[in-house]
């Protein structure tokens, strides 16, 4: 079994912890080596506030995704440097990693990427064009939200419009694993 850290944004950490994220797409082709049963552990922005108390070392790792407000005394660390012991999220892949084009994503997979139903509903136009079915509008708006998220994480290259090849990784939601 392989095990590897994977960086998530704060928004995606929260989606995973809420049981809404159980799929991710990566540009890095080295993820293709990962098979069903392999493990990924999430790396996120964190701080180590461990201190020595009367009973010995008191570990205290905090995560910015939990909503900690900026505090000059907290020295946030990049997820790149998060060691395995500091990670709070571990997932087991439920299928082999596979290569696909980014724009081949379906509405169900957009939801599995952590885009909430509320985000989709909030994006719907107040007065949709009468010639379109509501399902088509929902799918279009969900894709638009995912496109914006993707481009915010890939601002210079491998953008949505480039339709790059991506590696798809999936696991069971927390409550089912």
C-alpha positions as CSV (number, residue, x, y, z in Angstrom):
1,X,0.0,0.0,0.0
2,X,1.3,3.4,-0.9
3,X,0.7,6.5,1.2
4,X,1.2,10.1,0.1
5,X,0.4,13.6,1.2
6,X,-1.9,15.8,-0.9
7,X,-2.4,19.5,-0.6
8,X,-6.0,20.8,-0.1
9,X,-7.1,24.4,0.1
10,X,-9.1,25.5,3.2
11,X,-12.3,25.4,1.2
12,X,-11.7,21.8,0.1
13,X,-10.6,20.7,3.7
14,X,-13.9,22.0,5.0
15,X,-15.8,20.2,2.2
16,X,-14.0,17.0,3.0
17,X,-14.7,17.3,6.8
18,X,-18.4,18.0,6.0
19,X,-18.5,14.8,3.9
20,X,-19.0,16.6,0.6
21,X,-15.6,16.0,-1.0
22,X,-14.6,12.5,-2.0
23,X,-12.9,13.1,-5.3
24,X,-10.0,15.3,-6.5
25,X,-8.2,16.0,-9.8
26,X,-4.5,16.6,-10.1
27,X,-2.3,17.8,-12.9
28,X,0.7,15.8,-11.6
29,X,0.8,12.5,-13.5
30,X,2.8,10.7,-10.8
31,X,-0.6,10.2,-9.1
32,X,-1.4,7.6,-11.8
33,X,0.7,5.1,-9.8
34,X,-2.0,5.1,-7.0
35,X,-4.4,2.1,-6.9
36,X,-7.5,1.1,-5.0
37,X,-6.5,0.7,-1.4
38,X,-3.7,3.2,-1.4
39,X,-3.9,6.0,1.1
40,X,-3.8,9.8,0.8
41,X,-3.4,12.2,3.7
42,X,-4.3,15.8,3.5
43,X,-1.8,18.6,3.9
44,X,-3.2,22.0,4.8
45,X,-2.1,25.3,6.3
46,X,-1.3,24.5,9.9
47,X,0.5,25.7,13.1
48,X,2.2,23.8,15.8
49,X,1.4,25.2,19.2
50,X,2.9,22.3,21.1
51,X,4.2,23.2,24.5
52,X,5.7,21.6,27.5
53,X,3.4,21.3,30.5
54,X,3.7,19.8,33.9
55,X,2.7,16.4,32.5
56,X,5.2,16.6,29.6
57,X,4.7,17.6,26.0
58,X,1.2,18.8,25.2
59,X,0.7,18.5,21.4
60,X,-1.5,21.2,19.9
61,X,-1.8,21.4,16.1
62,X,-4.3,23.9,14.8
63,X,-5.6,24.3,11.2
64,X,-6.4,27.6,9.4
65,X,-9.3,25.9,7.7
66,X,-11.1,25.7,11.1
67,X,-11.5,29.5,10.9
68,X,-8.7,30.7,13.1
69,X,-8.5,34.4,12.6
70,X,-5.2,35.9,11.6
71,X,-3.0,36.4,14.7
72,X,0.5,37.7,14.4
73,X,1.6,35.4,17.2
74,X,0.5,32.3,15.2
75,X,3.2,31.3,12.7
76,X,1.2,29.5,10.0
77,X,3.1,26.9,8.1
78,X,2.7,26.0,4.4
79,X,1.0,22.7,3.7
80,X,4.1,21.8,1.7
81,X,5.9,21.3,5.0
82,X,3.2,19.4,6.9
83,X,4.5,16.1,8.3
84,X,2.3,13.1,8.4
85,X,1.7,13.2,12.1
86,X,0.1,16.7,11.9
87,X,-2.4,15.6,9.3
88,X,-6.0,15.0,10.5
89,X,-7.5,13.6,7.3
90,X,-6.6,10.3,5.8
91,X,-8.5,8.7,3.0
92,X,-8.3,5.3,1.2
93,X,-8.8,5.3,-2.5
94,X,-11.8,3.3,-3.7
95,X,-10.6,2.9,-7.3
96,X,-7.4,3.1,-9.3
97,X,-6.3,6.6,-10.3
98,X,-7.2,7.4,-13.9
99,X,-6.4,9.9,-16.5
100,X,-9.1,12.1,-18.1
101,X,-9.7,15.5,-19.6
102,X,-10.7,18.1,-17.0
103,X,-13.8,19.2,-18.9
104,X,-15.1,15.6,-19.0
105,X,-16.2,16.1,-15.4
106,X,-19.9,15.4,-14.8
107,X,-22.4,17.1,-12.5
108,X,-22.1,14.2,-10.0
109,X,-18.3,14.5,-10.0
110,X,-18.5,18.3,-9.5
111,X,-20.5,17.6,-6.4
112,X,-18.0,14.9,-5.3
113,X,-15.3,17.5,-5.7
114,X,-17.0,19.4,-2.8
115,X,-19.1,21.9,-4.6
116,X,-22.2,22.2,-2.4
117,X,-25.8,22.1,-3.5
118,X,-26.3,25.5,-1.8
119,X,-23.4,27.0,-3.9
120,X,-25.1,25.7,-7.1
121,X,-28.6,26.9,-6.1
122,X,-27.2,30.4,-5.1
123,X,-25.7,30.7,-8.5
124,X,-28.9,30.1,-10.5
125,X,-30.3,33.1,-12.3
126,X,-33.5,34.5,-10.8
127,X,-35.3,34.4,-14.1
128,X,-33.9,31.6,-16.2
129,X,-34.4,31.6,-19.9
130,X,-37.7,29.9,-20.7
131,X,-36.3,27.7,-23.5
132,X,-33.8,25.9,-21.1
133,X,-34.7,23.1,-18.7
134,X,-33.8,23.7,-15.0
135,X,-31.5,20.6,-15.0
136,X,-29.5,22.0,-17.9
137,X,-29.1,25.4,-16.1
138,X,-28.1,23.6,-12.8
139,X,-25.4,21.6,-14.7
140,X,-24.1,24.7,-16.5
141,X,-23.9,26.7,-13.2
142,X,-22.2,23.9,-11.3
143,X,-19.6,23.6,-14.1
144,X,-19.1,27.4,-14.0
145,X,-18.5,27.2,-10.2
146,X,-16.0,24.4,-10.6
147,X,-14.3,26.2,-13.4
148,X,-13.9,29.3,-11.2
149,X,-12.5,27.1,-8.3
150,X,-10.1,25.3,-10.7
151,X,-8.8,28.5,-12.2
152,X,-8.3,30.1,-8.7
153,X,-6.1,27.1,-7.8
154,X,-4.3,27.1,-11.2
155,X,-4.0,30.8,-12.1
156,X,-1.1,30.7,-14.7
157,X,-1.3,27.4,-16.5
158,X,-3.4,24.3,-16.8
159,X,-6.6,26.4,-16.6
160,X,-10.1,25.1,-17.3
161,X,-10.0,26.6,-20.8
162,X,-6.8,24.6,-21.6
163,X,-8.7,21.3,-20.8
164,X,-5.6,19.6,-19.5
165,X,-5.3,15.9,-18.8
166,X,-5.8,15.3,-15.0
167,X,-5.5,12.4,-12.7
168,X,-8.8,11.6,-10.9
169,X,-8.6,10.2,-7.4
170,X,-11.7,9.1,-5.4
171,X,-12.5,7.8,-1.9
172,X,-15.5,7.2,0.3
173,X,-17.0,10.1,2.2
174,X,-15.8,10.0,5.9
175,X,-19.1,8.6,7.3
176,X,-19.0,5.7,4.9
177,X,-15.3,4.8,5.2
